[in-house]
Amino acid sequence: MTEHETEIKADAKVPTIEIIREFDATPERVFQAHVDPDLYAQWTGPRESNTKITRWDARTGGEWAFGGESGGEAYAFFGSFHEVRPNERIVWTFTYEGEPDGVFLETMTFEPIEGGRTRLRVLSVTQDFATRDGMLASGMDVGVNEGFEKLDELLAKEAA
């Protein structure tokens, strides 16, 4: 299995976070791991987390929620699926329950690249720099990086 770097960038002019990561699997398989609640719960977040999906309706107009525990700290997130375009794009709102005013609008695109692989691009937009910077300072990079490593492992296991 190839090890891929995750790029996490914050724009200096607008309150956004951009995440770019490649996977050794087709867009269909990477997309499925984002919309199937059983698969999503297996890979999202840090390695020590235990995610439980409480609501999951992965369709345009649907809603979602999950929570769990990581490092002795409970967490919960919720949002709505604004658009679900199979194997291409997901647009959803993403809110940490502890900061209900800090809503992010995230657009995920699943780009096919050479060799049956995928480039995932995530663009998160929020209302101000304080909210964006708070998310960046929260340790989200650990959850993103370890989550994507777990997703790599899940995709490799499915392919075997």
Phi and psi in radians as a Rosetta constraint file:
Dihedral C 1 N 2 CA 2 C 2 CIRCULARHARMONIC -1.376 0.35
Dihedral N 2 CA 2 C 2 N 3 CIRCULARHARMONIC 2.471 0.35
Dihedral C 2 N 3 CA 3 C 3 CIRCULARHARMONIC -1.636 0.35
Dihedral N 3 CA 3 C 3 N 4 CIRCULARHARMONIC 2.215 0.35
Dihedral C 3 N 4 CA 4 C 4 CIRCULARHARMONIC -1.946 0.35
Dihedral N 4 CA 4 C 4 N 5 CIRCULARHARMONIC 2.484 0.35
Dihedral C 4 N 5 CA 5 C 5 CIRCULARHARMONIC -1.424 0.35
Dihedral N 5 CA 5 C 5 N 6 CIRCULARHARMONIC 2.514 0.35
Dihedral C 5 N 6 CA 6 C 6 CIRCULARHARMONIC -1.806 0.35
Dihedral N 6 CA 6 C 6 N 7 CIRCULARHARMONIC 2.189 0.35
Dihedral C 6 N 7 CA 7 C 7 CIRCULARHARMONIC -1.674 0.35
Dihedral N 7 CA 7 C 7 N 8 CIRCULARHARMONIC 2.185 0.35
Dihedral C 7 N 8 CA 8 C 8 CIRCULARHARMONIC -2.153 0.35
Dihedral N 8 CA 8 C 8 N 9 CIRCULARHARMONIC 2.048 0.35
Dihedral C 8 N 9 CA 9 C 9 CIRCULARHARMONIC -2.191 0.35
Dihedral N 9 CA 9 C 9 N 10 CIRCULARHARMONIC 2.430 0.35
Dihedral C 9 N 10 CA 10 C 10 CIRCULARHARMONIC -1.944 0.35
Dihedral N 10 CA 10 C 10 N 11 CIRCULARHARMONIC 2.264 0.35
Dihedral C 10 N 11 CA 11 C 11 CIRCULARHARMONIC -1.386 0.35
Dihedral N 11 CA 11 C 11 N 12 CIRCULARHARMONIC 2.370 0.35
Dihedral C 11 N 12 CA 12 C 12 CIRCULARHARMONIC -1.302 0.35
Dihedral N 12 CA 12 C 12 N 13 CIRCULARHARMONIC -0.346 0.35
Dihedral C 12 N 13 CA 13 C 13 CIRCULARHARMONIC -1.818 0.35
Dihedral N 13 CA 13 C 13 N 14 CIRCULARHARMONIC -0.427 0.35
Dihedral C 13 N 14 CA 14 C 14 CIRCULARHARMONIC -2.336 0.35
Dihedral N 14 CA 14 C 14 N 15 CIRCULARHARMONIC 2.593 0.35
Dihedral C 14 N 15 CA 15 C 15 CIRCULARHARMONIC -1.355 0.35
Dihedral N 15 CA 15 C 15 N 16 CIRCULARHARMONIC 1.298 0.35
Dihedral C 15 N 16 CA 16 C 16 CIRCULARHARMONIC -2.201 0.35
Dihedral N 16 CA 16 C 16 N 17 CIRCULARHARMONIC 2.775 0.35
Dihedral C 16 N 17 CA 17 C 17 CIRCULARHARMONIC -2.216 0.35
Dihedral N 17 CA 17 C 17 N 18 CIRCULARHARMONIC 2.261 0.35
Dihedral C 17 N 18 CA 18 C 18 CIRCULARHARMONIC -2.023 0.35
Dihedral N 18 CA 18 C 18 N 19 CIRCULARHARMONIC 2.293 0.35
Dihedral C 18 N 19 CA 19 C 19 CIRCULARHARMONIC -2.125 0.35
Dihedral N 19 CA 19 C 19 N 20 CIRCULARHARMONIC 2.268 0.35
Dihedral C 19 N 20 CA 20 C 20 CIRCULARHARMONIC -2.264 0.35
Dihedral N 20 CA 20 C 20 N 21 CIRCULARHARMONIC 2.298 0.35
Dihedral C 20 N 21 CA 21 C 21 CIRCULARHARMONIC -2.671 0.35
Dihedral N 21 CA 21 C 21 N 22 CIRCULARHARMONIC 2.451 0.35
Dihedral C 21 N 22 CA 22 C 22 CIRCULARHARMONIC -1.781 0.35
Dihedral N 22 CA 22 C 22 N 23 CIRCULARHARMONIC 2.610 0.35
Dihedral C 22 N 23 CA 23 C 23 CIRCULARHARMONIC -2.292 0.35
Dihedral N 23 CA 23 C 23 N 24 CIRCULARHARMONIC 2.549 0.35
Dihedral C 23 N 24 CA 24 C 24 CIRCULARHARMONIC -1.529 0.35
Dihedral N 24 CA 24 C 24 N 25 CIRCULARHARMONIC 1.009 0.35
Dihedral C 24 N 25 CA 25 C 25 CIRCULARHARMONIC -2.760 0.35
Dihedral N 25 CA 25 C 25 N 26 CIRCULARHARMONIC 2.774 0.35
Dihedral C 25 N 26 CA 26 C 26 CIRCULARHARMONIC -1.203 0.35
Dihedral N 26 CA 26 C 26 N 27 CIRCULARHARMONIC 2.755 0.35
Dihedral C 26 N 27 CA 27 C 27 CIRCULARHARMONIC -0.957 0.35
Dihedral N 27 CA 27 C 27 N 28 CIRCULARHARMONIC -0.625 0.35
Dihedral C 27 N 28 CA 28 C 28 CIRCULARHARMONIC -1.056 0.35
Dihedral N 28 CA 28 C 28 N 29 CIRCULARHARMONIC -0.734 0.35
Dihedral C 28 N 29 CA 29 C 29 CIRCULARHARMONIC -1.283 0.35
Dihedral N 29 CA 29 C 29 N 30 CIRCULARHARMONIC -0.686 0.35
Dihedral C 29 N 30 CA 30 C 30 CIRCULARHARMONIC -1.193 0.35
Dihedral N 30 CA 30 C 30 N 31 CIRCULARHARMONIC -0.727 0.35
Dihedral C 30 N 31 CA 31 C 31 CIRCULARHARMONIC -1.050 0.35
Dihedral N 31 CA 31 C 31 N 32 CIRCULARHARMONIC -0.817 0.35
Dihedral C 31 N 32 CA 32 C 32 CIRCULARHARMONIC -1.006 0.35
Dihedral N 32 CA 32 C 32 N 33 CIRCULARHARMONIC -0.661 0.35
Dihedral C 32 N 33 CA 33 C 33 CIRCULARHARMONIC -1.198 0.35
Dihedral N 33 CA 33 C 33 N 34 CIRCULARHARMONIC -0.282 0.35
Dihedral C 33 N 34 CA 34 C 34 CIRCULARHARMONIC -1.630 0.35
Dihedral N 34 CA 34 C 34 N 35 CIRCULARHARMONIC -0.361 0.35
Dihedral C 34 N 35 CA 35 C 35 CIRCULARHARMONIC -1.928 0.35
Dihedral N 35 CA 35 C 35 N 36 CIRCULARHARMONIC -0.308 0.35
Dihedral C 35 N 36 CA 36 C 36 CIRCULARHARMONIC -1.496 0.35
Dihedral N 36 CA 36 C 36 N 37 CIRCULARHARMONIC 2.028 0.35
Dihedral C 36 N 37 CA 37 C 37 CIRCULARHARMONIC -1.079 0.35
Dihedral N 37 CA 37 C 37 N 38 CIRCULARHARMONIC -0.595 0.35
Dihedral C 37 N 38 CA 38 C 38 CIRCULARHARMONIC -1.161 0.35
Dihedral N 38 CA 38 C 38 N 39 CIRCULARHARMONIC -0.719 0.35
Dihedral C 38 N 39 CA 39 C 39 CIRCULARHARMONIC -1.226 0.35
Dihedral N 39 CA 39 C 39 N 40 CIRCULARHARMONIC -0.788 0.35
Dihedral C 39 N 40 CA 40 C 40 CIRCULARHARMONIC -0.996 0.35
Dihedral N 40 CA 40 C 40 N 41 CIRCULARHARMONIC -0.763 0.35
Dihedral C 40 N 41 CA 41 C 41 CIRCULARHARMONIC -1.103 0.35
Dihedral N 41 CA 41 C 41 N 42 CIRCULARHARMONIC -0.471 0.35
Dihedral C 41 N 42 CA 42 C 42 CIRCULARHARMONIC -1.292 0.35
Dihedral N 42 CA 42 C 42 N 43 CIRCULARHARMONIC -0.472 0.35
Dihedral C 42 N 43 CA 43 C 43 CIRCULARHARMONIC -2.044 0.35
Dihedral N 43 CA 43 C 43 N 44 CIRCULARHARMONIC -0.376 0.35
Dihedral C 43 N 44 CA 44 C 44 CIRCULARHARMONIC -1.242 0.35
Dihedral N 44 CA 44 C 44 N 45 CIRCULARHARMONIC 2.449 0.35
Dihedral C 44 N 45 CA 45 C 45 CIRCULARHARMONIC 1.511 0.35
Dihedral N 45 CA 45 C 45 N 46 CIRCULARHARMONIC -3.138 0.35
Dihedral C 45 N 46 CA 46 C 46 CIRCULARHARMONIC -1.093 0.35
Dihedral N 46 CA 46 C 46 N 47 CIRCULARHARMONIC 2.781 0.35
Dihedral C 46 N 47 CA 47 C 47 CIRCULARHARMONIC -1.009 0.35
Dihedral N 47 CA 47 C 47 N 48 CIRCULARHARMONIC -0.633 0.35
Dihedral C 47 N 48 CA 48 C 48 CIRCULARHARMONIC -1.413 0.35
Dihedral N 48 CA 48 C 48 N 49 CIRCULARHARMONIC -0.038 0.35
Dihedral C 48 N 49 CA 49 C 49 CIRCULARHARMONIC -1.412 0.35
Dihedral N 49 CA 49 C 49 N 50 CIRCULARHARMONIC 2.741 0.35
Dihedral C 49 N 50 CA 50 C 50 CIRCULARHARMONIC -2.267 0.35
Dihedral N 50 CA 50 C 50 N 51 CIRCULARHARMONIC 1.546 0.35
Dihedral C 50 N 51 CA 51 C 51 CIRCULARHARMONIC -1.362 0.35
Dihedral N 51 CA 51 C 51 N 52 CIRCULARHARMONIC 2.350 0.35
Dihedral C 51 N 52 CA 52 C 52 CIRCULARHARMONIC -2.139 0.35
Dihedral N 52 CA 52 C 52 N 53 CIRCULARHARMONIC 2.133 0.35
Dihedral C 52 N 53 CA 53 C 53 CIRCULARHARMONIC -1.382 0.35
Dihedral N 53 CA 53 C 53 N 54 CIRCULARHARMONIC 2.261 0.35
Dihedral C 53 N 54 CA 54 C 54 CIRCULARHARMONIC -1.895 0.35
Dihedral N 54 CA 54 C 54 N 55 CIRCULARHARMONIC -0.477 0.35
Dihedral C 54 N 55 CA 55 C 55 CIRCULARHARMONIC -2.528 0.35
Dihedral N 55 CA 55 C 55 N 56 CIRCULARHARMONIC 2.453 0.35
Dihedral C 55 N 56 CA 56 C 56 CIRCULARHARMONIC -2.791 0.35
Dihedral N 56 CA 56 C 56 N 57 CIRCULARHARMONIC 1.845 0.35
Dihedral C 56 N 57 CA 57 C 57 CIRCULARHARMONIC -2.300 0.35
Dihedral N 57 CA 57 C 57 N 58 CIRCULARHARMONIC 1.407 0.35
Dihedral C 57 N 58 CA 58 C 58 CIRCULARHARMONIC -1.376 0.35
Dihedral N 58 CA 58 C 58 N 59 CIRCULARHARMONIC 1.294 0.35
Dihedral C 58 N 59 CA 59 C 59 CIRCULARHARMONIC -2.578 0.35
Dihedral N 59 CA 59 C 59 N 60 CIRCULARHARMONIC 2.798 0.35
Dihedral C 59 N 60 CA 60 C 60 CIRCULARHARMONIC -0.982 0.35
Dihedral N 60 CA 60 C 60 N 61 CIRCULARHARMONIC 2.147 0.35
Dihedral C 60 N 61 CA 61 C 61 CIRCULARHARMONIC 1.614 0.35
Dihedral N 61 CA 61 C 61 N 62 CIRCULARHARMONIC -0.041 0.35
Dihedral C 61 N 62 CA 62 C 62 CIRCULARHARMONIC -1.444 0.35
Dihedral N 62 CA 62 C 62 N 63 CIRCULARHARMONIC 3.105 0.35
Dihedral C 62 N 63 CA 63 C 63 CIRCULARHARMONIC -2.275 0.35
Dihedral N 63 CA 63 C 63 N 64 CIRCULARHARMONIC 2.881 0.35
Dihedral C 63 N 64 CA 64 C 64 CIRCULARHARMONIC -2.608 0.35
Dihedral N 64 CA 64 C 64 N 65 CIRCULARHARMONIC 2.736 0.35
Dihedral C 64 N 65 CA 65 C 65 CIRCULARHARMONIC -2.813 0.35
Dihedral N 65 CA 65 C 65 N 66 CIRCULARHARMONIC 2.519 0.35
Dihedral C 65 N 66 CA 66 C 66 CIRCULARHARMONIC -2.651 0.35
Dihedral N 66 CA 66 C 66 N 67 CIRCULARHARMONIC 2.793 0.35
Dihedral C 66 N 67 CA 67 C 67 CIRCULARHARMONIC -2.636 0.35
Dihedral N 67 CA 67 C 67 N 68 CIRCULARHARMONIC -3.130 0.35
Dihedral C 67 N 68 CA 68 C 68 CIRCULARHARMONIC 2.962 0.35
Dihedral N 68 CA 68 C 68 N 69 CIRCULARHARMONIC -2.745 0.35
Dihedral C 68 N 69 CA 69 C 69 CIRCULARHARMONIC -2.460 0.35
Dihedral N 69 CA 69 C 69 N 70 CIRCULARHARMONIC 2.474 0.35
Dihedral C 69 N 70 CA 70 C 70 CIRCULARHARMONIC -2.563 0.35
Dihedral N 70 CA 70 C 70 N 71 CIRCULARHARMONIC 2.163 0.35
Dihedral C 70 N 71 CA 71 C 71 CIRCULARHARMONIC 1.047 0.35
Dihedral N 71 CA 71 C 71 N 72 CIRCULARHARMONIC 0.572 0.35
Dihedral C 71 N 72 CA 72 C 72 CIRCULARHARMONIC 1.416 0.35
Dihedral N 72 CA 72 C 72 N 73 CIRCULARHARMONIC -0.034 0.35
Dihedral C 72 N 73 CA 73 C 73 CIRCULARHARMONIC -1.816 0.35
Dihedral N 73 CA 73 C 73 N 74 CIRCULARHARMONIC 2.259 0.35
Dihedral C 73 N 74 CA 74 C 74 CIRCULARHARMONIC -1.398 0.35
Dihedral N 74 CA 74 C 74 N 75 CIRCULARHARMONIC 2.583 0.35
Dihedral C 74 N 75 CA 75 C 75 CIRCULARHARMONIC -2.515 0.35
Dihedral N 75 CA 75 C 75 N 76 CIRCULARHARMONIC 2.745 0.35
Dihedral C 75 N 76 CA 76 C 76 CIRCULARHARMONIC -2.670 0.35
Dihedral N 76 CA 76 C 76 N 77 CIRCULARHARMONIC 2.477 0.35
Dihedral C 76 N 77 CA 77 C 77 CIRCULARHARMONIC -2.312 0.35
Dihedral N 77 CA 77 C 77 N 78 CIRCULARHARMONIC 2.697 0.35
Dihedral C 77 N 78 CA 78 C 78 CIRCULARHARMONIC -2.654 0.35
Dihedral N 78 CA 78 C 78 N 79 CIRCULARHARMONIC 2.902 0.35
Dihedral C 78 N 79 CA 79 C 79 CIRCULARHARMONIC 3.075 0.35
Dihedral N 79 CA 79 C 79 N 80 CIRCULARHARMONIC -2.951 0.35
Dihedral C 79 N 80 CA 80 C 80 CIRCULARHARMONIC -2.306 0.35
Dihedral N 80 CA 80 C 80 N 81 CIRCULARHARMONIC 2.596 0.35
Dihedral C 80 N 81 CA 81 C 81 CIRCULARHARMONIC -1.476 0.35
Dihedral N 81 CA 81 C 81 N 82 CIRCULARHARMONIC 1.937 0.35
Dihedral C 81 N 82 CA 82 C 82 CIRCULARHARMONIC -1.365 0.35
Dihedral N 82 CA 82 C 82 N 83 CIRCULARHARMONIC -0.765 0.35
Dihedral C 82 N 83 CA 83 C 83 CIRCULARHARMONIC -2.578 0.35
Dihedral N 83 CA 83 C 83 N 84 CIRCULARHARMONIC 2.339 0.35
Dihedral C 83 N 84 CA 84 C 84 CIRCULARHARMONIC -2.213 0.35
Dihedral N 84 CA 84 C 84 N 85 CIRCULARHARMONIC 1.901 0.35
Dihedral C 84 N 85 CA 85 C 85 CIRCULARHARMONIC -1.955 0.35
Dihedral N 85 CA 85 C 85 N 86 CIRCULARHARMONIC 1.818 0.35
Dihedral C 85 N 86 CA 86 C 86 CIRCULARHARMONIC -0.824 0.35
Dihedral N 86 CA 86 C 86 N 87 CIRCULARHARMONIC 2.262 0.35
Dihedral C 86 N 87 CA 87 C 87 CIRCULARHARMONIC 1.158 0.35
Dihedral N 87 CA 87 C 87 N 88 CIRCULARHARMONIC 0.095 0.35
Dihedral C 87 N 88 CA 88 C 88 CIRCULARHARMONIC -2.182 0.35
Dihedral N 88 CA 88 C 88 N 89 CIRCULARHARMONIC -0.806 0.35
Dihedral C 88 N 89 CA 89 C 89 CIRCULARHARMONIC -2.795 0.35
Dihedral N 89 CA 89 C 89 N 90 CIRCULARHARMONIC 2.475 0.35
Dihedral C 89 N 90 CA 90 C 90 CIRCULARHARMONIC -2.303 0.35
Dihedral N 90 CA 90 C 90 N 91 CIRCULARHARMONIC 2.290 0.35
Dihedral C 90 N 91 CA 91 C 91 CIRCULARHARMONIC -2.107 0.35
Dihedral N 91 CA 91 C 91 N 92 CIRCULARHARMONIC 2.151 0.35
Dihedral C 91 N 92 CA 92 C 92 CIRCULARHARMONIC -2.520 0.35
Dihedral N 92 CA 92 C 92 N 93 CIRCULARHARMONIC 2.794 0.35
Dihedral C 92 N 93 CA 93 C 93 CIRCULARHARMONIC -1.576 0.35
Dihedral N 93 CA 93 C 93 N 94 CIRCULARHARMONIC 2.633 0.35
Dihedral C 93 N 94 CA 94 C 94 CIRCULARHARMONIC -2.427 0.35
Dihedral N 94 CA 94 C 94 N 95 CIRCULARHARMONIC 2.039 0.35
Dihedral C 94 N 95 CA 95 C 95 CIRCULARHARMONIC -2.305 0.35
Dihedral N 95 CA 95 C 95 N 96 CIRCULARHARMONIC 2.287 0.35
Dihedral C 95 N 96 CA 96 C 96 CIRCULARHARMONIC -1.418 0.35
Dihedral N 96 CA 96 C 96 N 97 CIRCULARHARMONIC 2.232 0.35
Dihedral C 96 N 97 CA 97 C 97 CIRCULARHARMONIC -0.993 0.35
Dihedral N 97 CA 97 C 97 N 98 CIRCULARHARMONIC -0.578 0.35
Dihedral C 97 N 98 CA 98 C 98 CIRCULARHARMONIC -1.265 0.35
Dihedral N 98 CA 98 C 98 N 99 CIRCULARHARMONIC -0.220 0.35
Dihedral C 98 N 99 CA 99 C 99 CIRCULARHARMONIC -2.339 0.35
Dihedral N 99 CA 99 C 99 N 100 CIRCULARHARMONIC 1.185 0.35
Dihedral C 99 N 100 CA 100 C 100 CIRCULARHARMONIC -1.098 0.35
Dihedral N 100 CA 100 C 100 N 101 CIRCULARHARMONIC -0.328 0.35
Dihedral C 100 N 101 CA 101 C 101 CIRCULARHARMONIC -1.497 0.35
Dihedral N 101 CA 101 C 101 N 102 CIRCULARHARMONIC -0.181 0.35
Dihedral C 101 N 102 CA 102 C 102 CIRCULARHARMONIC -1.614 0.35
Dihedral N 102 CA 102 C 102 N 103 CIRCULARHARMONIC 1.131 0.35
Dihedral C 102 N 103 CA 103 C 103 CIRCULARHARMONIC -1.413 0.35
Dihedral N 103 CA 103 C 103 N 104 CIRCULARHARMONIC 2.374 0.35
Dihedral C 103 N 104 CA 104 C 104 CIRCULARHARMONIC -1.931 0.35
Dihedral N 104 CA 104 C 104 N 105 CIRCULARHARMONIC 2.454 0.35
Dihedral C 104 N 105 CA 105 C 105 CIRCULARHARMONIC -1.816 0.35
Dihedral N 105 CA 105 C 105 N 106 CIRCULARHARMONIC 2.051 0.35
Dihedral C 105 N 106 CA 106 C 106 CIRCULARHARMONIC -1.978 0.35
Dihedral N 106 CA 106 C 106 N 107 CIRCULARHARMONIC 2.346 0.35
Dihedral C 106 N 107 CA 107 C 107 CIRCULARHARMONIC -2.035 0.35
Dihedral N 107 CA 107 C 107 N 108 CIRCULARHARMONIC 2.111 0.35
Dihedral C 107 N 108 CA 108 C 108 CIRCULARHARMONIC -1.903 0.35
Dihedral N 108 CA 108 C 108 N 109 CIRCULARHARMONIC 2.221 0.35
Dihedral C 108 N 109 CA 109 C 109 CIRCULARHARMONIC -2.071 0.35
Dihedral N 109 CA 109 C 109 N 110 CIRCULARHARMONIC 2.456 0.35
Dihedral C 109 N 110 CA 110 C 110 CIRCULARHARMONIC -1.961 0.35
Dihedral N 110 CA 110 C 110 N 111 CIRCULARHARMONIC 1.698 0.35
Dihedral C 110 N 111 CA 111 C 111 CIRCULARHARMONIC -1.673 0.35
Dihedral N 111 CA 111 C 111 N 112 CIRCULARHARMONIC 2.181 0.35
Dihedral C 111 N 112 CA 112 C 112 CIRCULARHARMONIC -1.225 0.35
Dihedral N 112 CA 112 C 112 N 113 CIRCULARHARMONIC 2.373 0.35
Dihedral C 112 N 113 CA 113 C 113 CIRCULARHARMONIC -2.267 0.35
Dihedral N 113 CA 113 C 113 N 114 CIRCULARHARMONIC 2.920 0.35
Dihedral C 113 N 114 CA 114 C 114 CIRCULARHARMONIC -0.857 0.35
Dihedral N 114 CA 114 C 114 N 115 CIRCULARHARMONIC 2.479 0.35
Dihedral C 114 N 115 CA 115 C 115 CIRCULARHARMONIC 1.460 0.35
Dihedral N 115 CA 115 C 115 N 116 CIRCULARHARMONIC 0.372 0.35
Dihedral C 115 N 116 CA 116 C 116 CIRCULARHARMONIC 1.230 0.35
Dihedral N 116 CA 116 C 116 N 117 CIRCULARHARMONIC 0.499 0.35
Dihedral C 116 N 117 CA 117 C 117 CIRCULARHARMONIC -1.863 0.35
Dihedral N 117 CA 117 C 117 N 118 CIRCULARHARMONIC 3.071 0.35
Dihedral C 117 N 118 CA 118 C 118 CIRCULARHARMONIC -2.367 0.35
Dihedral N 118 CA 118 C 118 N 119 CIRCULARHARMONIC 2.429 0.35
Dihedral C 118 N 119 CA 119 C 119 CIRCULARHARMONIC -1.864 0.35
Dihedral N 119 CA 119 C 119 N 120 CIRCULARHARMONIC 2.058 0.35
Dihedral C 119 N 120 CA 120 C 120 CIRCULARHARMONIC -1.659 0.35
Dihedral N 120 CA 120 C 120 N 121 CIRCULARHARMONIC 2.240 0.35
Dihedral C 120 N 121 CA 121 C 121 CIRCULARHARMONIC -2.079 0.35
Dihedral N 121 CA 121 C 121 N 122 CIRCULARHARMONIC 2.257 0.35
Dihedral C 121 N 122 CA 122 C 122 CIRCULARHARMONIC -2.133 0.35
Dihedral N 122 CA 122 C 122 N 123 CIRCULARHARMONIC 2.168 0.35
Dihedral C 122 N 123 CA 123 C 123 CIRCULARHARMONIC -2.033 0.35
Dihedral N 123 CA 123 C 123 N 124 CIRCULARHARMONIC 2.048 0.35
Dihedral C 123 N 124 CA 124 C 124 CIRCULARHARMONIC -1.910 0.35
Dihedral N 124 CA 124 C 124 N 125 CIRCULARHARMONIC 2.236 0.35
Dihedral C 124 N 125 CA 125 C 125 CIRCULARHARMONIC -2.109 0.35
Dihedral N 125 CA 125 C 125 N 126 CIRCULARHARMONIC 2.377 0.35
Dihedral C 125 N 126 CA 126 C 126 CIRCULARHARMONIC -2.332 0.35
Dihedral N 126 CA 126 C 126 N 127 CIRCULARHARMONIC 3.073 0.35
Dihedral C 126 N 127 CA 127 C 127 CIRCULARHARMONIC -1.334 0.35
Dihedral N 127 CA 127 C 127 N 128 CIRCULARHARMONIC -0.395 0.35
Dihedral C 127 N 128 CA 128 C 128 CIRCULARHARMONIC -2.690 0.35
Dihedral N 128 CA 128 C 128 N 129 CIRCULARHARMONIC 2.908 0.35
Dihedral C 128 N 129 CA 129 C 129 CIRCULARHARMONIC -1.190 0.35
Dihedral N 129 CA 129 C 129 N 130 CIRCULARHARMONIC -0.584 0.35
Dihedral C 129 N 130 CA 130 C 130 CIRCULARHARMONIC -1.079 0.35
Dihedral N 130 CA 130 C 130 N 131 CIRCULARHARMONIC -0.745 0.35
Dihedral C 130 N 131 CA 131 C 131 CIRCULARHARMONIC -1.158 0.35
Dihedral N 131 CA 131 C 131 N 132 CIRCULARHARMONIC -0.807 0.35
Dihedral C 131 N 132 CA 132 C 132 CIRCULARHARMONIC -1.048 0.35
Dihedral N 132 CA 132 C 132 N 133 CIRCULARHARMONIC -0.831 0.35
Dihedral C 132 N 133 CA 133 C 133 CIRCULARHARMONIC -1.185 0.35
Dihedral N 133 CA 133 C 133 N 134 CIRCULARHARMONIC -0.574 0.35
Dihedral C 133 N 134 CA 134 C 134 CIRCULARHARMONIC -1.107 0.35
Dihedral N 134 CA 134 C 134 N 135 CIRCULARHARMONIC -0.712 0.35
Dihedral C 134 N 135 CA 135 C 135 CIRCULARHARMONIC -1.120 0.35
Dihedral N 135 CA 135 C 135 N 136 CIRCULARHARMONIC -0.787 0.35
Dihedral C 135 N 136 CA 136 C 136 CIRCULARHARMONIC -1.078 0.35
Dihedral N 136 CA 136 C 136 N 137 CIRCULARHARMONIC -0.649 0.35
Dihedral C 136 N 137 CA 137 C 137 CIRCULARHARMONIC -1.384 0.35
Dihedral N 137 CA 137 C 137 N 138 CIRCULARHARMONIC -0.169 0.35
Dihedral C 137 N 138 CA 138 C 138 CIRCULARHARMONIC -1.312 0.35
Dihedral N 138 CA 138 C 138 N 139 CIRCULARHARMONIC -0.154 0.35
Dihedral C 138 N 139 CA 139 C 139 CIRCULARHARMONIC 1.618 0.35
Dihedral N 139 CA 139 C 139 N 140 CIRCULARHARMONIC 0.243 0.35
Dihedral C 139 N 140 CA 140 C 140 CIRCULARHARMONIC -1.003 0.35
Dihedral N 140 CA 140 C 140 N 141 CIRCULARHARMONIC -0.488 0.35
Dihedral C 140 N 141 CA 141 C 141 CIRCULARHARMONIC -1.095 0.35
Dihedral N 141 CA 141 C 141 N 142 CIRCULARHARMONIC -0.611 0.35
Dihedral C 141 N 142 CA 142 C 142 CIRCULARHARMONIC -1.135 0.35
Dihedral N 142 CA 142 C 142 N 143 CIRCULARHARMONIC -0.822 0.35
Dihedral C 142 N 143 CA 143 C 143 CIRCULARHARMONIC -1.086 0.35
Dihedral N 143 CA 143 C 143 N 144 CIRCULARHARMONIC -0.722 0.35
Dihedral C 143 N 144 CA 144 C 144 CIRCULARHARMONIC -1.144 0.35
Dihedral N 144 CA 144 C 144 N 145 CIRCULARHARMONIC -0.909 0.35
Dihedral C 144 N 145 CA 145 C 145 CIRCULARHARMONIC -1.107 0.35
Dihedral N 145 CA 145 C 145 N 146 CIRCULARHARMONIC -0.859 0.35
Dihedral C 145 N 146 CA 146 C 146 CIRCULARHARMONIC -1.181 0.35
Dihedral N 146 CA 146 C 146 N 147 CIRCULARHARMONIC -0.629 0.35
Dihedral C 146 N 147 CA 147 C 147 CIRCULARHARMONIC -1.081 0.35
Dihedral N 147 CA 147 C 147 N 148 CIRCULARHARMONIC -0.785 0.35
Dihedral C 147 N 148 CA 148 C 148 CIRCULARHARMONIC -1.171 0.35
Dihedral N 148 CA 148 C 148 N 149 CIRCULARHARMONIC -0.583 0.35
Dihedral C 148 N 149 CA 149 C 149 CIRCULARHARMONIC -1.097 0.35
Dihedral N 149 CA 149 C 149 N 150 CIRCULARHARMONIC -0.735 0.35
Dihedral C 149 N 150 CA 150 C 150 CIRCULARHARMONIC -1.144 0.35
Dihedral N 150 CA 150 C 150 N 151 CIRCULARHARMONIC -0.629 0.35
Dihedral C 150 N 151 CA 151 C 151 CIRCULARHARMONIC -1.147 0.35
Dihedral N 151 CA 151 C 151 N 152 CIRCULARHARMONIC -0.727 0.35
Dihedral C 151 N 152 CA 152 C 152 CIRCULARHARMONIC -0.954 0.35
Dihedral N 152 CA 152 C 152 N 153 CIRCULARHARMONIC -0.827 0.35
Dihedral C 152 N 153 CA 153 C 153 CIRCULARHARMONIC -1.107 0.35
Dihedral N 153 CA 153 C 153 N 154 CIRCULARHARMONIC -0.737 0.35
Dihedral C 153 N 154 CA 154 C 154 CIRCULARHARMONIC -1.096 0.35
Dihedral N 154 CA 154 C 154 N 155 CIRCULARHARMONIC -0.792 0.35
Dihedral C 154 N 155 CA 155 C 155 CIRCULARHARMONIC -1.139 0.35
Dihedral N 155 CA 155 C 155 N 156 CIRCULARHARMONIC -0.675 0.35
Dihedral C 155 N 156 CA 156 C 156 CIRCULARHARMONIC -1.153 0.35
Dihedral N 156 CA 156 C 156 N 157 CIRCULARHARMONIC -0.708 0.35
Dihedral C 156 N 157 CA 157 C 157 CIRCULARHARMONIC -1.143 0.35
Dihedral N 157 CA 157 C 157 N 158 CIRCULARHARMONIC -0.723 0.35
Dihedral C 157 N 158 CA 158 C 158 CIRCULARHARMONIC -1.119 0.35
Dihedral N 158 CA 158 C 158 N 159 CIRCULARHARMONIC -0.621 0.35
Dihedral C 158 N 159 CA 159 C 159 CIRCULARHARMONIC -1.275 0.35
Dihedral N 159 CA 159 C 159 N 160 CIRCULARHARMONIC -0.453 0.35
